[in-house]
């Protein structure tokens, strides 16, 4: 009897051990079943609505290509990029991935992603992909991802508040400050500007410093001036930051020192703040939450030299260098980037489509998108620059600015020291890149 | 006999493998990483750097601040959680109508995730649209809205309040269970000896539930020390790093910096602090009592 028990226990142990070991070697390809190929795809800018839209496109793709199955991974937004890095670093199977303007240089430097030029050469719709979209996905002279839409900042303002106060929408940063200050009335819990001092605060500081530096900026290496100094070392940068401090102190809610995207938009929709600088992906929630006619859009405000520098940002689909199914992966990227799918996705999610043909659509020519098109028609005032995505430290820059910027706003450090730190950061980036 | 031993050993293998894979491997890997430059952005240049990560931590003002904050965070939170929890448990021990429902309400906070609590309190503390400022204004206690989360003097205080609210239920549950196990004969005997309410609490109740008190405060202190979720949800460590505790700073190093080396070094320092704390706590409270829990 005991012997029998022993045999059973031994067997159980063996099964458990084998199971455990098998579990450890988790390299699952396509399961070896027939010719069906499984592509693993991961997104980065995850949000519930976006995931749903992408999933719907994938389903459509799978129906059109019964031999390809797509396994779609959607990690939570704040962990997504680290998850992608870990998967790439540990050689897990991954075929299609969402590459961001922020991460592309790093992925290319590590040899994680495949240049797409040989594929786009044979792609008939590539001709209508806009130059800006191509530039966002390009490192050196190679294209590494096809953007799935572009983000570009513009101004949103409470037209009813401005009308009530007899004001016009501001066109310069100085005017923006004056207008915002006039709209501010803490007793009524009303503030002029929807400030962002938390995650993503460099969106405002960099925009102001670039606008103030104006013509001095090297458009191909935007953290530096044409003389090779950083944009943070100039007297213009100091002037910009002085205005920035005033903007926080006189025209923004004190709490906004911690605000990120969500709070910033919420303050605008709930009637706490009157002016918001944001990308078009907020348009939908403004349309949903605010009464029509209470808000409107305007182009970005300019600096003292009459120029506003802007960069279109974006993320898009790339293919991993180690993918075993590159042809199929490209098929998927091509499908997702086709004019029909991309235009639909851009409309549904609030992005600028990547195909220039799509901007002919009435949808983008009227309403809140119109100012974006207007801006692109005035290239002398609204100057497009290439963000410094080639530097490996770009991804960390947001965190550095947020922390030093918050202690500046709190009065824990002074303006000179802060700008010096920023200057040193980019000087350091440049030297590391040269090595 | 030898065969028997071999059999037992072979039977232990799966369990051992599981423990090795999921407990000791990450632990050892963490120790190794603490001595490496290990950045997710640059996995190709992972190399040993000796104790550089530790040196960098102690030179970093943010780390020193997080160390101090961890002290306030644990001591103040634990103190209020315990006393409020004990008060609630004593109140709930009495029989009254609707006690079950009342208990449900009290324990509710314990069922929420720390991150969610952080998010809820973040909106409540909001200086423009938050309910707390609104209430204080309407009650005439304050004249101007307070930036609970934006003013560094208030921020740490605010996250501690949220944490106290969260942990009271834990103590209430545990202490209520202990209170209900105190034999009624003890109270009867105390009454015969002429003991008053306070004396009964002091001489009968507290000594009887002491093992539970010791075990729960020990455990809870470790949890509070290790749990960054409320801080993460509420302030993300801000403004300007003023609400970071060690565990949230460690997470910060990973999420925003991808710096596993620096994060592991902080992790090792945390383990050392906890070890010292546990040894101290158990020797002060006479460890054998806690074992009866």
Interface residues (C-beta under 8 A of the other chain):
Chain A: X6 X9 X10 X13 X16 X17 X20 X21 X24 X78 X79 X82 X85 X86 X89 X106 X110 X186 X189 X191 X197 X198 X199 X253 X254 X255 X256 X257 X258 X267 X270 X272 X392 X395 X396 X399 X402 X403 X406 X407 X409 X410 X412
Chain B: X7 X10 X11 X13 X14 X17 X18 X21 X40 X41 X42 X43 X44 X126 X127 X128 X129 X144 X145 X147 X149 X150 X151 X152 X235 X236 X238 X239 X240 X241 X254 X255 X256 X257 X258
